[in-house]
Amino acid sequence: MNTEKLLPFLISPESTVVDALQKLDRNGKRILFVTNPCRRLIGVLTDGDIRRWLIKTGELQGMVKRMMNQKPKVIYRKDASQAQEFMLQHIITALPVINSKGIILDIVFREETANQELGQDCSLKGTPVVIMAGGKGTRLYPYTKILPKPLIPIGDIPIMERIINRFLDFGVQDFFATVNYRKNMIKAYFAENSAEYRLSYVEEEKPLGTAGSLRLLADRLAAQPFIVTNCDILIHADYGDIFQYHQDSGNELTIVTALKNIVVPYGVVHSRENGAVCAMEEKPKLSYFVNTGMYILGSGLIQEIPEDTFFHMTDLADKLMAENRKVGMYPISEDSFLDMGEFEEMRRMEQKLNLQSE
């Protein structure tokens, strides 16, 4: 592997979390190797390392050197032919090839078989998923004047079907859809599709918000944790890991969040008293975590949603936090969150899925 091909997988120890997440999005392998200016290996950083750091500290400007693994597995050039066997033995997916001075010469990635690929598991077997499909999708007008938002195609597959297919990869069998606007079209479409899953409908007689309609499922979902997702998003992440994090953390509510970088398209002026300019900053970048619209609710939490009341998931989160109860987040990278809610984002979703040859 030449230097140009190595660069997407190398990062400086002084780089920030935001820098690392953007590099991970670009290389698509969920791993970075931390090197000095001479390309000598000093650590390894995965998306899991970053996630643990963010959950623990919330610091987006934290430096890579504070969260990296300082004892990465390596293989020397003379032993490179044994790299695949070494990776299987140590359960790792990428292995740097180094010389006697510790300089990275190459990176070998583990060869995956079809049944080893991400998502081909049953980690969510028995876990229900609720898809919020009752909204009018006003941001996508005039498309939604003809079709309900869940049936708007991304490529040649409606967004709601793509969501279901993604959860099927993790063993989910039971789906619930809350419906209102053009509900008969949604039912007709899925009635015509032979499927290996069960899809039940919850009909809102009036709009109840992103959480209010869940109360209609209290008799069926109160006894176990379950997943809720908006019908206009796709999350590219390990859903099994998200659910396991929720279980292990003791959260009553877990919100899946995504990094969002916003560039101010102007030079920003910083001032002190009396209008004195103290600094100027050209097109600064602001970084935040945004709510993706995917949640995990703990057992019994659905009972705390008021009946027959317009109530959002954010209202539920506010209620829990006001009572000092545990609300947590599971962070993902910016490119792992695809939102169909606006035309520009819908085009980005199509481009992303095309890149993945779907």
Secondary structure as UniProt FT lines:
FT   HELIX           3..6
FT   HELIX           7..9
FT   STRAND          10..11
FT   TURN            13..14
FT   HELIX           17..27
FT   STRAND          31..35
FT   TURN            37..38
FT   STRAND          40..46
FT   HELIX           47..57
FT   TURN            60..61
FT   HELIX           64..66
FT   STRAND          75..76
FT   HELIX           77..82
FT   HELIX           83..90
FT   STRAND          94..98
FT   TURN            100..101
FT   STRAND          103..109
FT   HELIX           114..116
FT   TURN            118..119
FT   TURN            123..126
FT   STRAND          129..133
FT   HELIX           138..140
FT   TURN            141..142
FT   HELIX           143..146
FT   HELIX           149..151
FT   STRAND          153..154
FT   TURN            155..156
FT   STRAND          157..158
FT   HELIX           159..168
FT   TURN            169..171
FT   STRAND          174..179
FT   TURN            181..182
FT   HELIX           183..191
FT   STRAND          198..203
FT   HELIX           209..212
FT   HELIX           213..217
FT   HELIX           218..221
FT   TURN            222..223
FT   STRAND          226..230
FT   TURN            231..232
FT   STRAND          233..235
FT   HELIX           239..249
FT   STRAND          253..263
FT   STRAND          267..271
FT   HELIX           273..275
FT   STRAND          277..282
FT   STRAND          285..297
FT   TURN            299..300
FT   HELIX           301..304
FT   TURN            307..308
FT   HELIX           313..322
FT   TURN            323..324
FT   STRAND          327..332
FT   HELIX           334..336
FT   STRAND          337..339
FT   HELIX           343..355
FT   TURN            356..357
//
